[in-house]
Amino acid sequence: MIYLETDRLILRDYVTGDFDDYYRLMTDDQTMYYMKDIKLDSIESAKENFANILKDMAGNERKYYFLHMMLKETQEQVGSIGYTVVDNTPVGKIVHMGYFTYPKFWGNGYTSEALKKVIEYAFTEDNVYRITTGCLAENKGSERVMQKCGMIKEAEHVEYEWHDGRMKNRLEYRLLKSEFDIS
């Protein structure tokens, strides 16, 4: 079981008792505004999705490393953060990172703090070679998180993604193990 701590946060694997928190987060319209492709729309789909997460965690070839993010002091859920393994190469795993937090926690540095810790875990304990992530260009807060964590902008795709009734630009960031600075 993955259990990580930062100054203010606990990041850990989901457990059966987290279902209500998971459901609330994954169905929250504001939190999932930029993640509509994975936003859940029913308790049934949430139960199935959550069961698959728990099953994947127990398997030998784990693919999903998304962690329950909560405040140390109060145990209140902040969001979810982690990555999906998209390939396992001879030099290490290639993963796609993601994060989503409740709006009331935006602007407090929690997501940057958590992402730094997850990046450190990926490179030092999980044989990750390359991390990619991205966001819509209008999501300045998300882009700032990537920048604060030392990620490098690789691309801006113009009119790349359909979102809220129009085409929008998408930014892509990366970090290689060789570019990672633990300090």
JOMO-V734434 format. One record per backbone hydrogen bond with DSSP energy under -1.0 kcal/mol. CO is the residue of the C=O (numbers start at 1). NH is the residue of the N-H. Records with the same first field share a line. If there is no record, write none. Layout:
CO=NH, NH
This chain:
2=13
4=11
8=72
9=6
10=70
11=4
12=68
15=18
16=19
18=22
19=23
20=24
21=25
22=26
23=27
25=28
26=40
28=32
30=33
32=35
35=38
42=46
43=47
44=48
45=49
46=50
47=51
48=52
49=53
50=54
51=55
52=56
53=57
54=58
63=85
67=81
68=12
69=78, 79
70=10
71=75
76=71
78=102
79=69
80=100
81=67
82=98
83=65
84=96
87=94
89=92
92=89
93=129, 130
94=86, 87
95=132
96=84
98=82
100=80
102=105
103=106
105=108
109=113
110=114
111=115
112=116
113=117
114=118
115=119
116=120
117=121
118=122
119=123
120=124
121=125, 126
122=128
127=93
129=177
130=95
131=175
132=97
133=173
135=171
136=139
138=140
139=143
140=144
141=145
142=146
143=147
144=148
145=149
146=151
147=150
152=174
155=172
157=170
161=168
166=163
168=160, 161
169=137
170=157
171=135
172=154, 155
173=133
174=152
175=131
176=179
177=180
